[in-house]
Amino acid sequence: SSVTARMIPPMEMWGQPLPETVGSAPLDWRSLGFEYIPTRSHVRFAWKDGQWDTGHTFQDPYLPVHILANVFHYGQALFEGFKGFHTK
């Protein structure tokens, strides 16, 4: 199975053009690619018993993540926090 992704232009994503400069980094922000670029594999390393393993290569584009990982709940926590703050 192949995975294809459409590059979303900045105007479509944010509704306004990208600024010429952002912070002090001398980067060409217009040509930075934040789109998904499929690769043929990725490597995962695991920390166990006080050391990293030698790593394993996986060809699928998926990474198993526990449902209670903070990455999934961070946005919801911010949203609820803002609601609480603005209704105080």
MARNUPA-211583 format. One line per field, with one value per residue (C-alpha): residue in three letters; x, y, z; residue number from 0. Coordinates in Angstrom, 2 decimals. Example, Ala and Ser with C-alpha at 12.3 -4.5 7.8 and 13.67 -1.06 7.14 Angstrom:
BEGIN
residu: [Ala | Ser]
u: [12.30 | 13.67]
v: [-4.50 | -1.06]
w: [7.80 | 7.14]
num: [0 | 1]
END
This chain:
BEGIN
residu: [Ser | Ser | Val | Thr | Ala | Arg | Met | Ile | Pro | Pro | Met | Glu | Met | Trp | Gly | Gln | Pro | Leu | Pro | Glu | Thr | Val | Gly | Ser | Ala | Pro | Leu | Asp | Trp | Arg | Ser | Leu | Gly | Phe | Glu | Tyr | Ile | Pro | Thr | Arg | Ser | His | Val | Arg | Phe | Ala | Trp | Lys | Asp | Gly | Gln | Trp | Asp | Thr | Gly | His | Thr | Phe | Gln | Asp | Pro | Tyr | Leu | Pro | Val | His | Ile | Leu | Ala | Asn | Val | Phe | His | Tyr | Gly | Gln | Ala | Leu | Phe | Glu | Gly | Phe | Lys | Gly | Phe | His | Thr | Lys]
u: [0.00 | 1.27 | 0.70 | 0.25 | -0.09 | -1.09 | 1.09 | -1.06 | -0.02 | 0.45 | -2.43 | -4.80 | -3.52 | -3.25 | -5.29 | -2.44 | 0.99 | 4.02 | 6.01 | 9.33 | 11.19 | 10.37 | 12.60 | 16.32 | 16.94 | 18.18 | 15.83 | 14.02 | 10.61 | 8.84 | 10.88 | 10.87 | 8.92 | 6.57 | 4.66 | 4.69 | 7.44 | 7.03 | 10.14 | 10.74 | 11.48 | 12.28 | 14.38 | 13.14 | 15.35 | 14.11 | 15.48 | 15.44 | 17.36 | 19.39 | 20.58 | 19.45 | 18.99 | 20.65 | 17.51 | 15.12 | 14.06 | 10.35 | 8.91 | 5.40 | 4.73 | 3.01 | 4.30 | 2.37 | 1.62 | -0.25 | -3.68 | -2.77 | 0.31 | 0.29 | 0.65 | -3.03 | -4.31 | -2.17 | -4.41 | -7.55 | -6.00 | -5.14 | -8.65 | -10.26 | -7.82 | -8.65 | -12.37 | -11.88 | -9.70 | -12.06 | -15.16 | -13.57]
v: [0.00 | 3.46 | 6.58 | 9.87 | 13.27 | 16.58 | 19.58 | 22.33 | 25.84 | 28.34 | 30.53 | 27.56 | 26.42 | 29.75 | 32.09 | 34.55 | 34.59 | 33.53 | 36.45 | 37.28 | 36.76 | 34.75 | 35.30 | 35.72 | 32.48 | 33.17 | 30.62 | 30.70 | 29.98 | 29.84 | 26.86 | 24.86 | 21.68 | 20.68 | 18.23 | 14.49 | 12.80 | 9.03 | 6.97 | 3.26 | 2.55 | 3.96 | 2.78 | 2.42 | 2.18 | 1.08 | 1.95 | -1.12 | -2.10 | 1.11 | 0.96 | 1.41 | -1.62 | -1.88 | -0.71 | -2.36 | -1.29 | -1.13 | -0.70 | 0.33 | 4.06 | 3.55 | 4.02 | 2.40 | 4.93 | 4.22 | 5.84 | 7.57 | 9.24 | 12.94 | 13.85 | 13.00 | 14.77 | 17.92 | 19.79 | 18.80 | 19.96 | 23.34 | 23.71 | 22.90 | 25.21 | 28.10 | 27.51 | 27.56 | 30.67 | 32.63 | 31.80 | 32.66]
w: [0.00 | -0.81 | 1.21 | -0.60 | 0.96 | -0.51 | 0.26 | 1.76 | 0.70 | 3.57 | 2.36 | 2.56 | 5.95 | 7.80 | 5.61 | 5.24 | 3.63 | 5.61 | 7.05 | 5.45 | 8.73 | 11.82 | 14.83 | 14.24 | 12.30 | 8.75 | 7.17 | 3.85 | 5.40 | 2.04 | 0.87 | 4.14 | 3.64 | 6.43 | 4.28 | 4.82 | 2.83 | 2.64 | 3.31 | 2.78 | 6.46 | 9.88 | 12.82 | 16.39 | 19.43 | 22.86 | 26.30 | 28.52 | 31.64 | 31.62 | 28.01 | 24.41 | 22.21 | 18.79 | 16.99 | 14.59 | 11.09 | 10.26 | 6.78 | 7.78 | 8.31 | 11.67 | 15.18 | 18.03 | 20.76 | 23.98 | 24.15 | 27.43 | 25.95 | 26.80 | 23.14 | 22.62 | 25.71 | 25.63 | 23.17 | 25.05 | 28.33 | 26.79 | 25.40 | 28.75 | 30.54 | 28.23 | 28.76 | 32.51 | 32.38 | 30.13 | 32.16 | 35.51]
num: [0 | 1 | 2 | 3 | 4 | 5 | 6 | 7 | 8 | 9 | 10 | 11 | 12 | 13 | 14 | 15 | 16 | 17 | 18 | 19 | 20 | 21 | 22 | 23 | 24 | 25 | 26 | 27 | 28 | 29 | 30 | 31 | 32 | 33 | 34 | 35 | 36 | 37 | 38 | 39 | 40 | 41 | 42 | 43 | 44 | 45 | 46 | 47 | 48 | 49 | 50 | 51 | 52 | 53 | 54 | 55 | 56 | 57 | 58 | 59 | 60 | 61 | 62 | 63 | 64 | 65 | 66 | 67 | 68 | 69 | 70 | 71 | 72 | 73 | 74 | 75 | 76 | 77 | 78 | 79 | 80 | 81 | 82 | 83 | 84 | 85 | 86 | 87]
END
